[in-house]
Amino acid sequence: MQELPMTSEVSADLFKKYEAKFKALSDAKRLHIMNLLVQHGKVCVCDLVEMIDMPQSNLSYHLKILLDQELIQVEMQGKWNYYQINQKEVNHILSDELCCLFRLKGPSGC
């Protein structure tokens, strides 16, 4: 695991990166989409439309935001897109590396 520098030494770019990811996660509809993907694995966009009861144009907007932040992945099969969680990126957000930005150094912290 990469050790992050003290908060005062962390680059603004790193904060911007996480800001964008957390903004993507700050919407209830996008959290619902991600939860559906966790429950169902790889899901066709046509099935997601029915699961979430949202017009495809609105769903596509939310999927793009999640894709831009690499929180989900897409695979094209024929004419349909299939979406799934990007487990590596989600694990990274929940990792000690990021959490160390918000914990005190010491025996119970980083």
Gaussian input, Z-matrix of N, CA and C with variables (Angstrom, degrees):
# hf/3-21g

backbone

0 1
 N
 C     1     B1
 C     2     B2     1     A1
 N     3     B3     2     A2     1     D1
 C     4     B4     3     A3     2     D2
 C     5     B5     4     A4     3     D3
 N     6     B6     5     A5     4     D4
 C     7     B7     6     A6     5     D5
 C     8     B8     7     A7     6     D6
 N     9     B9     8     A8     7     D7
 C    10    B10     9     A9     8     D8
 C    11    B11    10    A10     9     D9
 N    12    B12    11    A11    10    D10
 C    13    B13    12    A12    11    D11
 C    14    B14    13    A13    12    D12
 N    15    B15    14    A14    13    D13
 C    16    B16    15    A15    14    D14
 C    17    B17    16    A16    15    D15
 N    18    B18    17    A17    16    D16
 C    19    B19    18    A18    17    D17
 C    20    B20    19    A19    18    D18
 N    21    B21    20    A20    19    D19
 C    22    B22    21    A21    20    D20
 C    23    B23    22    A22    21    D21
 N    24    B24    23    A23    22    D22
 C    25    B25    24    A24    23    D23
 C    26    B26    25    A25    24    D24
 N    27    B27    26    A26    25    D25
 C    28    B28    27    A27    26    D26
 C    29    B29    28    A28    27    D27
 N    30    B30    29    A29    28    D28
 C    31    B31    30    A30    29    D29
 C    32    B32    31    A31    30    D30
 N    33    B33    32    A32    31    D31
 C    34    B34    33    A33    32    D32
 C    35    B35    34    A34    33    D33
 N    36    B36    35    A35    34    D34
 C    37    B37    36    A36    35    D35
 C    38    B38    37    A37    36    D36
 N    39    B39    38    A38    37    D37
 C    40    B40    39    A39    38    D38
 C    41    B41    40    A40    39    D39
 N    42    B42    41    A41    40    D40
 C    43    B43    42    A42    41    D41
 C    44    B44    43    A43    42    D42
 N    45    B45    44    A44    43    D43
 C    46    B46    45    A45    44    D44
 C    47    B47    46    A46    45    D45
 N    48    B48    47    A47    46    D46
 C    49    B49    48    A48    47    D47
 C    50    B50    49    A49    48    D48
 N    51    B51    50    A50    49    D49
 C    52    B52    51    A51    50    D50
 C    53    B53    52    A52    51    D51
 N    54    B54    53    A53    52    D52
 C    55    B55    54    A54    53    D53
 C    56    B56    55    A55    54    D54
 N    57    B57    56    A56    55    D55
 C    58    B58    57    A57    56    D56
 C    59    B59    58    A58    57    D57
 N    60    B60    59    A59    58    D58
 C    61    B61    60    A60    59    D59
 C    62    B62    61    A61    60    D60
 N    63    B63    62    A62    61    D61
 C    64    B64    63    A63    62    D62
 C    65    B65    64    A64    63    D63
 N    66    B66    65    A65    64    D64
 C    67    B67    66    A66    65    D65
 C    68    B68    67    A67    66    D66
 N    69    B69    68    A68    67    D67
 C    70    B70    69    A69    68    D68
 C    71    B71    70    A70    69    D69
 N    72    B72    71    A71    70    D70
 C    73    B73    72    A72    71    D71
 C    74    B74    73    A73    72    D72
 N    75    B75    74    A74    73    D73
 C    76    B76    75    A75    74    D74
 C    77    B77    76    A76    75    D75
 N    78    B78    77    A77    76    D76
 C    79    B79    78    A78    77    D77
 C    80    B80    79    A79    78    D78
 N    81    B81    80    A80    79    D79
 C    82    B82    81    A81    80    D80
 C    83    B83    82    A82    81    D81
 N    84    B84    83    A83    82    D82
 C    85    B85    84    A84    83    D83
 C    86    B86    85    A85    84    D84
 N    87    B87    86    A86    85    D85
 C    88    B88    87    A87    86    D86
 C    89    B89    88    A88    87    D87
 N    90    B90    89    A89    88    D88
 C    91    B91    90    A90    89    D89
 C    92    B92    91    A91    90    D90
 N    93    B93    92    A92    91    D91
 C    94    B94    93    A93    92    D92
 C    95    B95    94    A94    93    D93
 N    96    B96    95    A95    94    D94
 C    97    B97    96    A96    95    D95
 C    98    B98    97    A97    96    D96
 N    99    B99    98    A98    97    D97
 C   100   B100    99    A99    98    D98
 C   101   B101   100   A100    99    D99
 N   102   B102   101   A101   100   D100
 C   103   B103   102   A102   101   D101
 C   104   B104   103   A103   102   D102
 N   105   B105   104   A104   103   D103
 C   106   B106   105   A105   104   D104
 C   107   B107   106   A106   105   D105
 N   108   B108   107   A107   106   D106
 C   109   B109   108   A108   107   D107
 C   110   B110   109   A109   108   D108
 N   111   B111   110   A110   109   D109
 C   112   B112   111   A111   110   D110
 C   113   B113   112   A112   111   D111
 N   114   B114   113   A113   112   D112
 C   115   B115   114   A114   113   D113
 C   116   B116   115   A115   114   D114
 N   117   B117   116   A116   115   D115
 C   118   B118   117   A117   116   D116
 C   119   B119   118   A118   117   D117
 N   120   B120   119   A119   118   D118
 C   121   B121   120   A120   119   D119
 C   122   B122   121   A121   120   D120
 N   123   B123   122   A122   121   D121
 C   124   B124   123   A123   122   D122
 C   125   B125   124   A124   123   D123
 N   126   B126   125   A125   124   D124
 C   127   B127   126   A126   125   D125
 C   128   B128   127   A127   126   D126
 N   129   B129   128   A128   127   D127
 C   130   B130   129   A129   128   D128
 C   131   B131   130   A130   129   D129
 N   132   B132   131   A131   130   D130
 C   133   B133   132   A132   131   D131
 C   134   B134   133   A133   132   D132
 N   135   B135   134   A134   133   D133
 C   136   B136   135   A135   134   D134
 C   137   B137   136   A136   135   D135
 N   138   B138   137   A137   136   D136
 C   139   B139   138   A138   137   D137
 C   140   B140   139   A139   138   D138
 N   141   B141   140   A140   139   D139
 C   142   B142   141   A141   140   D140
 C   143   B143   142   A142   141   D141
 N   144   B144   143   A143   142   D142
 C   145   B145   144   A144   143   D143
 C   146   B146   145   A145   144   D144
 N   147   B147   146   A146   145   D145
 C   148   B148   147   A147   146   D146
 C   149   B149   148   A148   147   D147
 N   150   B150   149   A149   148   D148
 C   151   B151   150   A150   149   D149
 C   152   B152   151   A151   150   D150
 N   153   B153   152   A152   151   D151
 C   154   B154   153   A153   152   D152
 C   155   B155   154   A154   153   D153
 N   156   B156   155   A155   154   D154
 C   157   B157   156   A156   155   D155
 C   158   B158   157   A157   156   D156
 N   159   B159   158   A158   157   D157
 C   160   B160   159   A159   158   D158
 C   161   B161   160   A160   159   D159
 N   162   B162   161   A161   160   D160
 C   163   B163   162   A162   161   D161
 C   164   B164   163   A163   162   D162
 N   165   B165   164   A164   163   D163
 C   166   B166   165   A165   164   D164
 C   167   B167   166   A166   165   D165
 N   168   B168   167   A167   166   D166
 C   169   B169   168   A168   167   D167
 C   170   B170   169   A169   168   D168
 N   171   B171   170   A170   169   D169
 C   172   B172   171   A171   170   D170
 C   173   B173   172   A172   171   D171
 N   174   B174   173   A173   172   D172
 C   175   B175   174   A174   173   D173
 C   176   B176   175   A175   174   D174
 N   177   B177   176   A176   175   D175
 C   178   B178   177   A177   176   D176
 C   179   B179   178   A178   177   D177
 N   180   B180   179   A179   178   D178
 C   181   B181   180   A180   179   D179
 C   182   B182   181   A181   180   D180
 N   183   B183   182   A182   181   D181
 C   184   B184   183   A183   182   D182
 C   185   B185   184   A184   183   D183
 N   186   B186   185   A185   184   D184
 C   187   B187   186   A186   185   D185
 C   188   B188   187   A187   186   D186
 N   189   B189   188   A188   187   D187
 C   190   B190   189   A189   188   D188
 C   191   B191   190   A190   189   D189
 N   192   B192   191   A191   190   D190
 C   193   B193   192   A192   191   D191
 C   194   B194   193   A193   192   D192
 N   195   B195   194   A194   193   D193
 C   196   B196   195   A195   194   D194
 C   197   B197   196   A196   195   D195
 N   198   B198   197   A197   196   D196
 C   199   B199   198   A198   197   D197
 C   200   B200   199   A199   198   D198
 N   201   B201   200   A200   199   D199
 C   202   B202   201   A201   200   D200
 C   203   B203   202   A202   201   D201
 N   204   B204   203   A203   202   D202
 C   205   B205   204   A204   203   D203
 C   206   B206   205   A205   204   D204
 N   207   B207   206   A206   205   D205
 C   208   B208   207   A207   206   D206
 C   209   B209   208   A208   207   D207
 N   210   B210   209   A209   208   D208
 C   211   B211   210   A210   209   D209
 C   212   B212   211   A211   210   D210
 N   213   B213   212   A212   211   D211
 C   214   B214   213   A213   212   D212
 C   215   B215   214   A214   213   D213
 N   216   B216   215   A215   214   D214
 C   217   B217   216   A216   215   D215
 C   218   B218   217   A217   216   D216
 N   219   B219   218   A218   217   D217
 C   220   B220   219   A219   218   D218
 C   221   B221   220   A220   219   D219
 N   222   B222   221   A221   220   D220
 C   223   B223   222   A222   221   D221
 C   224   B224   223   A223   222   D222
 N   225   B225   224   A224   223   D223
 C   226   B226   225   A225   224   D224
 C   227   B227   226   A226   225   D225
 N   228   B228   227   A227   226   D226
 C   229   B229   228   A228   227   D227
 C   230   B230   229   A229   228   D228
 N   231   B231   230   A230   229   D229
 C   232   B232   231   A231   230   D230
 C   233   B233   232   A232   231   D231
 N   234   B234   233   A233   232   D232
 C   235   B235   234   A234   233   D233
 C   236   B236   235   A235   234   D234
 N   237   B237   236   A236   235   D235
 C   238   B238   237   A237   236   D236
 C   239   B239   238   A238   237   D237
 N   240   B240   239   A239   238   D238
 C   241   B241   240   A240   239   D239
 C   242   B242   241   A241   240   D240
 N   243   B243   242   A242   241   D241
 C   244   B244   243   A243   242   D242
 C   245   B245   244   A244   243   D243
 N   246   B246   245   A245   244   D244
 C   247   B247   246   A246   245   D245
 C   248   B248   247   A247   246   D246
 N   249   B249   248   A248   247   D247
 C   250   B250   249   A249   248   D248
 C   251   B251   250   A250   249   D249
 N   252   B252   251   A251   250   D250
 C   253   B253   252   A252   251   D251
 C   254   B254   253   A253   252   D252
 N   255   B255   254   A254   253   D253
 C   256   B256   255   A255   254   D254
 C   257   B257   256   A256   255   D255
 N   258   B258   257   A257   256   D256
 C   259   B259   258   A258   257   D257
 C   260   B260   259   A259   258   D258
 N   261   B261   260   A260   259   D259
 C   262   B262   261   A261   260   D260
 C   263   B263   262   A262   261   D261
 N   264   B264   263   A263   262   D262
 C   265   B265   264   A264   263   D263
 C   266   B266   265   A265   264   D264
 N   267   B267   266   A266   265   D265
 C   268   B268   267   A267   266   D266
 C   269   B269   268   A268   267   D267
 N   270   B270   269   A269   268   D268
 C   271   B271   270   A270   269   D269
 C   272   B272   271   A271   270   D270
 N   273   B273   272   A272   271   D271
 C   274   B274   273   A273   272   D272
 C   275   B275   274   A274   273   D273
 N   276   B276   275   A275   274   D274
 C   277   B277   276   A276   275   D275
 C   278   B278   277   A277   276   D276
 N   279   B279   278   A278   277   D277
 C   280   B280   279   A279   278   D278
 C   281   B281   280   A280   279   D279
 N   282   B282   281   A281   280   D280
 C   283   B283   282   A282   281   D281
 C   284   B284   283   A283   282   D282
 N   285   B285   284   A284   283   D283
 C   286   B286   285   A285   284   D284
 C   287   B287   286   A286   285   D285
 N   288   B288   287   A287   286   D286
 C   289   B289   288   A288   287   D287
 C   290   B290   289   A289   288   D288
 N   291   B291   290   A290   289   D289
 C   292   B292   291   A291   290   D290
 C   293   B293   292   A292   291   D291
 N   294   B294   293   A293   292   D292
 C   295   B295   294   A294   293   D293
 C   296   B296   295   A295   294   D294
 N   297   B297   296   A296   295   D295
 C   298   B298   297   A297   296   D296
 C   299   B299   298   A298   297   D297
 N   300   B300   299   A299   298   D298
 C   301   B301   300   A300   299   D299
 C   302   B302   301   A301   300   D300
 N   303   B303   302   A302   301   D301
 C   304   B304   303   A303   302   D302
 C   305   B305   304   A304   303   D303
 N   306   B306   305   A305   304   D304
 C   307   B307   306   A306   305   D305
 C   308   B308   307   A307   306   D306
 N   309   B309   308   A308   307   D307
 C   310   B310   309   A309   308   D308
 C   311   B311   310   A310   309   D309
 N   312   B312   311   A311   310   D310
 C   313   B313   312   A312   311   D311
 C   314   B314   313   A313   312   D312
 N   315   B315   314   A314   313   D313
 C   316   B316   315   A315   314   D314
 C   317   B317   316   A316   315   D315
 N   318   B318   317   A317   316   D316
 C   319   B319   318   A318   317   D317
 C   320   B320   319   A319   318   D318
 N   321   B321   320   A320   319   D319
 C   322   B322   321   A321   320   D320
 C   323   B323   322   A322   321   D321
 N   324   B324   323   A323   322   D322
 C   325   B325   324   A324   323   D323
 C   326   B326   325   A325   324   D324
 N   327   B327   326   A326   325   D325
 C   328   B328   327   A327   326   D326
 C   329   B329   328   A328   327   D327

   B1=1.4524
   B2=1.5296
   B3=1.3126
   B4=1.4526
   B5=1.5170
   B6=1.3288
   B7=1.4596
   B8=1.5222
   B9=1.3195
   B10=1.4530
   B11=1.5227
   B12=1.3182
   B13=1.4546
   B14=1.5231
   B15=1.3121
   B16=1.4627
   B17=1.5271
   B18=1.3154
   B19=1.4617
   B20=1.5220
   B21=1.3287
   B22=1.4633
   B23=1.5234
   B24=1.3325
   B25=1.4596
   B26=1.5272
   B27=1.3160
   B28=1.4609
   B29=1.5320
   B30=1.3210
   B31=1.4639
   B32=1.5274
   B33=1.3118
   B34=1.4648
   B35=1.5199
   B36=1.3297
   B37=1.4662
   B38=1.5213
   B39=1.3209
   B40=1.4616
   B41=1.5219
   B42=1.3141
   B43=1.4601
   B44=1.5206
   B45=1.3219
   B46=1.4722
   B47=1.5271
   B48=1.3211
   B49=1.4710
   B50=1.5250
   B51=1.3224
   B52=1.4617
   B53=1.5237
   B54=1.3080
   B55=1.4598
   B56=1.5327
   B57=1.3133
   B58=1.4652
   B59=1.5260
   B60=1.3210
   B61=1.4659
   B62=1.5277
   B63=1.3281
   B64=1.4575
   B65=1.5208
   B66=1.3164
   B67=1.4688
   B68=1.5247
   B69=1.3217
   B70=1.4687
   B71=1.5232
   B72=1.3180
   B73=1.4614
   B74=1.5272
   B75=1.3180
   B76=1.4679
   B77=1.5234
   B78=1.3074
   B79=1.4599
   B80=1.5336
   B81=1.3173
   B82=1.4688
   B83=1.5278
   B84=1.3207
   B85=1.4640
   B86=1.5190
   B87=1.3342
   B88=1.4670
   B89=1.5306
   B90=1.3114
   B91=1.4724
   B92=1.5297
   B93=1.3223
   B94=1.4668
   B95=1.5313
   B96=1.3221
   B97=1.4631
   B98=1.5208
   B99=1.3156
   B100=1.4695
   B101=1.5228
   B102=1.3157
   B103=1.4545
   B104=1.5228
   B105=1.3148
   B106=1.4746
   B107=1.5277
   B108=1.3228
   B109=1.4661
   B110=1.5240
   B111=1.3170
   B112=1.4673
   B113=1.5294
   B114=1.3215
   B115=1.4653
   B116=1.5229
   B117=1.3372
   B118=1.4650
   B119=1.5224
   B120=1.3267
   B121=1.4553
   B122=1.5127
   B123=1.3190
   B124=1.4630
   B125=1.5264
   B126=1.3440
   B127=1.4656
   B128=1.5257
   B129=1.3220
   B130=1.4655
   B131=1.5301
   B132=1.3233
   B133=1.4514
   B134=1.5289
   B135=1.3149
   B136=1.4773
   B137=1.5281
   B138=1.3365
   B139=1.4646
   B140=1.5246
   B141=1.3224
   B142=1.4670
   B143=1.5243
   B144=1.3196
   B145=1.4702
   B146=1.5263
   B147=1.3109
   B148=1.4663
   B149=1.5237
   B150=1.3223
   B151=1.4704
   B152=1.5219
   B153=1.3149
   B154=1.4622
   B155=1.5242
   B156=1.3622
   B157=1.4623
   B158=1.5303
   B159=1.3328
   B160=1.4548
   B161=1.5286
   B162=1.3154
   B163=1.4646
   B164=1.5336
   B165=1.3192
   B166=1.4580
   B167=1.5297
   B168=1.3215
   B169=1.4770
   B170=1.5266
   B171=1.3303
   B172=1.4750
   B173=1.5230
   B174=1.3177
   B175=1.4558
   B176=1.5215
   B177=1.3252
   B178=1.4690
   B179=1.5249
   B180=1.3153
   B181=1.4665
   B182=1.5292
   B183=1.3171
   B184=1.4607
   B185=1.5315
   B186=1.3244
   B187=1.4653
   B188=1.5242
   B189=1.3249
   B190=1.4644
   B191=1.5169
   B192=1.3132
   B193=1.4672
   B194=1.5255
   B195=1.3257
   B196=1.4668
   B197=1.5282
   B198=1.3281
   B199=1.4690
   B200=1.5276
   B201=1.3200
   B202=1.4683
   B203=1.5217
   B204=1.3195
   B205=1.4584
   B206=1.5324
   B207=1.3189
   B208=1.4673
   B209=1.5222
   B210=1.3362
   B211=1.4588
   B212=1.5214
   B213=1.3346
   B214=1.4634
   B215=1.5219
   B216=1.3213
   B217=1.4594
   B218=1.5191
   B219=1.3300
   B220=1.4627
   B221=1.5236
   B222=1.3193
   B223=1.4598
   B224=1.5206
   B225=1.3218
   B226=1.4570
   B227=1.5257
   B228=1.3247
   B229=1.4625
   B230=1.5226
   B231=1.3296
   B232=1.4636
   B233=1.5136
   B234=1.3142
   B235=1.4709
   B236=1.5258
   B237=1.3229
   B238=1.4660
   B239=1.5204
   B240=1.3308
   B241=1.4634
   B242=1.5176
   B243=1.3125
   B244=1.4599
   B245=1.5237
   B246=1.3185
   B247=1.4602
   B248=1.5204
   B249=1.3281
   B250=1.4631
   B251=1.5224
   B252=1.3016
   B253=1.4626
   B254=1.5235
   B255=1.3150
   B256=1.4630
   B257=1.5279
   B258=1.3163
   B259=1.4615
   B260=1.5207
   B261=1.3165
   B262=1.4686
   B263=1.5301
   B264=1.3243
   B265=1.4672
   B266=1.5287
   B267=1.3086
   B268=1.4651
   B269=1.5245
   B270=1.3207
   B271=1.4711
   B272=1.5205
   B273=1.3288
   B274=1.4670
   B275=1.5276
   B276=1.3164
   B277=1.4704
   B278=1.5228
   B279=1.3279
   B280=1.4601
   B281=1.5240
   B282=1.3200
   B283=1.4592
   B284=1.5236
   B285=1.3036
   B286=1.4598
   B287=1.5244
   B288=1.3401
   B289=1.4616
   B290=1.5233
   B291=1.3199
   B292=1.4616
   B293=1.5248
   B294=1.3154
   B295=1.4598
   B296=1.5263
   B297=1.3212
   B298=1.4652
   B299=1.5266
   B300=1.3064
   B301=1.4638
   B302=1.5224
   B303=1.3388
   B304=1.4593
   B305=1.5221
   B306=1.3217
   B307=1.4557
   B308=1.5222
   B309=1.3166
   B310=1.4578
   B311=1.5159
   B312=1.2998
   B313=1.4646
   B314=1.5217
   B315=1.3117
   B316=1.4530
   B317=1.5082
   B318=1.3455
   B319=1.4554
   B320=1.5178
   B321=1.3223
   B322=1.4530
   B323=1.5233
   B324=1.3232
   B325=1.4568
   B326=1.5131
   B327=1.3158
   B328=1.4737
   B329=1.5095
   A1=108.60
   A2=116.32
   A3=122.64
   A4=108.71
   A5=116.75
   A6=120.27
   A7=108.63
   A8=116.24
   A9=121.08
   A10=109.71
   A11=117.70
   A12=120.43
   A13=110.00
   A14=115.41
   A15=120.66
   A16=109.10
   A17=117.15
   A18=122.70
   A19=112.31
   A20=118.69
   A21=120.39
   A22=111.86
   A23=117.52
   A24=121.51
   A25=112.82
   A26=117.94
   A27=121.51
   A28=108.54
   A29=115.40
   A30=119.36
   A31=111.55
   A32=114.64
   A33=120.88
   A34=110.28
   A35=117.42
   A36=120.97
   A37=111.40
   A38=116.65
   A39=120.22
   A40=110.33
   A41=117.17
   A42=120.55
   A43=111.01
   A44=117.94
   A45=121.63
   A46=110.55
   A47=116.14
   A48=120.97
   A49=110.25
   A50=116.18
   A51=119.49
   A52=111.99
   A53=117.41
   A54=120.47
   A55=110.19
   A56=116.85
   A57=121.21
   A58=111.21
   A59=116.90
   A60=120.19
   A61=110.75
   A62=116.85
   A63=119.39
   A64=111.93
   A65=117.72
   A66=119.64
   A67=110.17
   A68=115.91
   A69=119.78
   A70=110.42
   A71=116.88
   A72=121.52
   A73=113.28
   A74=117.21
   A75=119.67
   A76=113.78
   A77=117.40
   A78=121.36
   A79=109.32
   A80=116.90
   A81=121.59
   A82=112.05
   A83=118.10
   A84=120.36
   A85=111.21
   A86=116.40
   A87=119.37
   A88=111.07
   A89=117.27
   A90=119.64
   A91=110.06
   A92=116.51
   A93=120.94
   A94=110.29
   A95=116.98
   A96=121.09
   A97=110.53
   A98=116.22
   A99=119.16
   A100=111.34
   A101=116.95
   A102=120.08
   A103=111.23
   A104=116.90
   A105=120.37
   A106=110.61
   A107=116.67
   A108=120.14
   A109=111.42
   A110=117.16
   A111=120.33
   A112=109.67
   A113=116.71
   A114=121.27
   A115=113.10
   A116=116.92
   A117=120.20
   A118=114.58
   A119=118.39
   A120=120.36
   A121=110.82
   A122=116.79
   A123=122.11
   A124=108.55
   A125=116.44
   A126=121.15
   A127=109.84
   A128=114.70
   A129=121.83
   A130=108.77
   A131=115.48
   A132=119.64
   A133=110.90
   A134=117.11
   A135=119.72
   A136=110.95
   A137=117.53
   A138=120.79
   A139=111.42
   A140=116.53
   A141=120.00
   A142=111.39
   A143=116.14
   A144=120.64
   A145=109.64
   A146=116.55
   A147=120.29
   A148=112.12
   A149=116.92
   A150=120.81
   A151=112.07
   A152=116.10
   A153=120.09
   A154=112.10
   A155=116.83
   A156=122.14
   A157=111.01
   A158=113.91
   A159=121.78
   A160=107.64
   A161=118.32
   A162=119.04
   A163=110.94
   A164=116.84
   A165=120.65
   A166=111.99
   A167=117.96
   A168=119.79
   A169=111.01
   A170=117.32
   A171=120.72
   A172=110.94
   A173=116.10
   A174=121.01
   A175=110.28
   A176=117.18
   A177=121.47
   A178=111.28
   A179=116.84
   A180=121.68
   A181=110.33
   A182=117.15
   A183=121.35
   A184=111.49
   A185=116.54
   A186=120.00
   A187=110.83
   A188=117.49
   A189=120.93
   A190=111.41
   A191=116.91
   A192=120.44
   A193=109.98
   A194=117.21
   A195=120.99
   A196=111.14
   A197=116.72
   A198=120.88
   A199=111.31
   A200=116.79
   A201=120.73
   A202=111.77
   A203=116.63
   A204=120.91
   A205=112.46
   A206=115.65
   A207=123.74
   A208=113.09
   A209=116.75
   A210=121.11
   A211=111.42
   A212=115.93
   A213=121.80
   A214=108.34
   A215=115.40
   A216=122.17
   A217=108.27
   A218=115.32
   A219=120.59
   A220=108.75
   A221=114.10
   A222=121.70
   A223=107.02
   A224=116.39
   A225=120.16
   A226=109.36
   A227=116.24
   A228=122.66
   A229=106.54
   A230=115.32
   A231=118.89
   A232=109.16
   A233=116.28
   A234=119.43
   A235=112.57
   A236=117.49
   A237=120.58
   A238=111.49
   A239=114.45
   A240=121.31
   A241=109.09
   A242=115.60
   A243=122.70
   A244=108.16
   A245=115.60
   A246=121.88
   A247=110.02
   A248=114.19
   A249=120.65
   A250=109.07
   A251=115.40
   A252=121.66
   A253=108.71
   A254=116.66
   A255=121.82
   A256=105.52
   A257=115.09
   A258=120.63
   A259=112.42
   A260=117.32
   A261=120.43
   A262=110.58
   A263=116.85
   A264=120.69
   A265=111.13
   A266=117.38
   A267=120.46
   A268=109.90
   A269=116.98
   A270=120.17
   A271=110.96
   A272=116.25
   A273=119.49
   A274=110.91
   A275=116.91
   A276=120.03
   A277=110.93
   A278=116.17
   A279=120.74
   A280=112.26
   A281=117.42
   A282=121.80
   A283=113.31
   A284=114.70
   A285=121.65
   A286=111.15
   A287=116.38
   A288=119.46
   A289=110.87
   A290=116.63
   A291=119.69
   A292=110.62
   A293=116.85
   A294=120.12
   A295=111.83
   A296=117.23
   A297=120.87
   A298=112.36
   A299=117.42
   A300=119.97
   A301=111.26
   A302=116.90
   A303=121.11
   A304=113.84
   A305=117.47
   A306=121.46
   A307=110.43
   A308=115.32
   A309=120.45
   A310=109.40
   A311=117.03
   A312=119.75
   A313=107.01
   A314=115.00
   A315=119.21
   A316=110.57
   A317=116.84
   A318=121.09
   A319=113.61
   A320=118.94
   A321=119.63
   A322=112.00
   A323=117.55
   A324=121.32
   A325=111.28
   A326=116.59
   A327=122.34
   A328=111.75
   D1=134.11
   D2=179.34
   D3=-75.88
   D4=132.34
   D5=178.50
   D6=-87.77
   D7=129.73
   D8=178.43
   D9=-84.58
   D10=147.58
   D11=176.63
   D12=-70.15
   D13=169.41
   D14=176.65
   D15=-55.09
   D16=152.84
   D17=-174.97
   D18=-52.40
   D19=-41.11
   D20=-177.98
   D21=-66.17
   D22=-18.33
   D23=-178.61
   D24=-99.31
   D25=-6.25
   D26=-178.57
   D27=-70.52
   D28=135.76
   D29=-176.62
   D30=-70.91
   D31=152.74
   D32=176.71
   D33=-63.10
   D34=-31.80
   D35=179.38
   D36=-61.64
   D37=-39.65
   D38=179.13
   D39=-64.80
   D40=-42.48
   D41=177.61
   D42=-63.89
   D43=-39.84
   D44=178.55
   D45=-63.07
   D46=-40.94
   D47=179.27
   D48=-59.31
   D49=-49.35
   D50=-179.33
   D51=-71.16
   D52=-32.54
   D53=176.77
   D54=-58.34
   D55=-45.64
   D56=-179.65
   D57=-64.27
   D58=-40.75
   D59=179.43
   D60=-65.71
   D61=-43.44
   D62=179.92
   D63=-70.12
   D64=-31.67
   D65=173.92
   D66=-63.26
   D67=-41.10
   D68=178.15
   D69=-62.52
   D70=-34.82
   D71=-178.90
   D72=-84.91
   D73=-6.51
   D74=-173.87
   D75=-84.98
   D76=4.45
   D77=-178.94
   D78=-106.22
   D79=129.81
   D80=-177.53
   D81=-60.95
   D82=-35.98
   D83=179.56
   D84=-66.32
   D85=-41.02
   D86=178.88
   D87=-69.09
   D88=-36.73
   D89=175.28
   D90=-63.49
   D91=-39.35
   D92=177.92
   D93=-63.20
   D94=-43.96
   D95=177.28
   D96=-58.89
   D97=-47.07
   D98=-179.51
   D99=-63.58
   D100=-38.66
   D101=178.22
   D102=-63.76
   D103=-40.69
   D104=176.98
   D105=-62.37
   D106=-40.31
   D107=179.06
   D108=-66.84
   D109=-36.16
   D110=176.30
   D111=-64.29
   D112=-43.24
   D113=-177.74
   D114=-70.02
   D115=-36.34
   D116=-170.67
   D117=-110.57
   D118=-4.73
   D119=-179.16
   D120=75.00
   D121=-137.91
   D122=-179.21
   D123=-75.25
   D124=123.10
   D125=-173.24
   D126=-129.08
   D127=135.27
   D128=175.72
   D129=-69.23
   D130=141.93
   D131=179.04
   D132=-57.86
   D133=-34.03
   D134=179.63
   D135=-63.64
   D136=-35.26
   D137=177.21
   D138=-75.05
   D139=-35.58
   D140=177.70
   D141=-61.59
   D142=-38.39
   D143=178.81
   D144=-55.90
   D145=-45.45
   D146=-179.85
   D147=-71.60
   D148=-40.28
   D149=-178.30
   D150=-62.35
   D151=-40.04
   D152=-173.70
   D153=-99.46
   D154=-7.48
   D155=178.78
   D156=53.16
   D157=59.27
   D158=-178.12
   D159=-140.02
   D160=139.88
   D161=176.32
   D162=-57.79
   D163=147.10
   D164=-176.03
   D165=-59.40
   D166=-34.60
   D167=179.58
   D168=-63.55
   D169=-41.59
   D170=177.08
   D171=-67.46
   D172=-42.99
   D173=178.87
   D174=-60.75
   D175=-44.03
   D176=179.77
   D177=-59.27
   D178=-38.81
   D179=177.49
   D180=-59.24
   D181=-48.52
   D182=-178.73
   D183=-68.87
   D184=-38.56
   D185=177.90
   D186=-62.93
   D187=-39.26
   D188=179.06
   D189=-61.80
   D190=-42.06
   D191=178.69
   D192=-61.77
   D193=-45.17
   D194=179.15
   D195=-66.01
   D196=-37.84
   D197=177.31
   D198=-66.22
   D199=-43.61
   D200=-179.58
   D201=-59.14
   D202=-31.26
   D203=179.29
   D204=-93.85
   D205=5.80
   D206=177.56
   D207=61.00
   D208=27.20
   D209=178.14
   D210=-82.48
   D211=-22.42
   D212=174.92
   D213=-131.72
   D214=166.40
   D215=177.56
   D216=-126.32
   D217=155.74
   D218=179.41
   D219=-128.78
   D220=144.23
   D221=176.29
   D222=-134.28
   D223=128.76
   D224=179.28
   D225=-90.50
   D226=127.62
   D227=175.66
   D228=-127.33
   D229=108.36
   D230=-174.91
   D231=67.06
   D232=-126.19
   D233=179.72
   D234=-98.60
   D235=1.78
   D236=-176.27
   D237=-108.67
   D238=146.72
   D239=173.36
   D240=-98.08
   D241=135.44
   D242=176.77
   D243=-114.05
   D244=129.74
   D245=-175.92
   D246=-111.36
   D247=148.47
   D248=174.50
   D249=-150.79
   D250=161.41
   D251=177.65
   D252=-65.85
   D253=141.67
   D254=170.31
   D255=-91.50
   D256=88.51
   D257=-172.57
   D258=-59.17
   D259=-35.14
   D260=179.84
   D261=-61.28
   D262=-45.72
   D263=-179.02
   D264=-69.51
   D265=-41.56
   D266=178.00
   D267=-62.68
   D268=-43.23
   D269=177.18
   D270=-61.38
   D271=-37.41
   D272=179.61
   D273=-63.89
   D274=-41.27
   D275=178.92
   D276=-63.60
   D277=-33.20
   D278=-179.48
   D279=-91.06
   D280=6.94
   D281=-172.30
   D282=-80.64
   D283=166.09
   D284=175.42
   D285=-62.01
   D286=-32.24
   D287=-178.54
   D288=-56.07
   D289=-49.52
   D290=179.63
   D291=-73.26
   D292=-42.14
   D293=-177.96
   D294=-60.69
   D295=-27.87
   D296=178.88
   D297=-64.00
   D298=-20.60
   D299=175.75
   D300=-67.61
   D301=-19.22
   D302=-173.61
   D303=-120.79
   D304=8.63
   D305=178.52
   D306=-113.19
   D307=148.08
   D308=173.91
   D309=-71.23
   D310=145.85
   D311=174.65
   D312=-74.46
   D313=144.36
   D314=179.09
   D315=148.04
   D316=-169.45
   D317=-175.09
   D318=-59.31
   D319=-37.80
   D320=-178.44
   D321=-99.13
   D322=-3.83
   D323=179.54
   D324=-107.21
   D325=-150.76
   D326=-178.16
   D327=-81.32

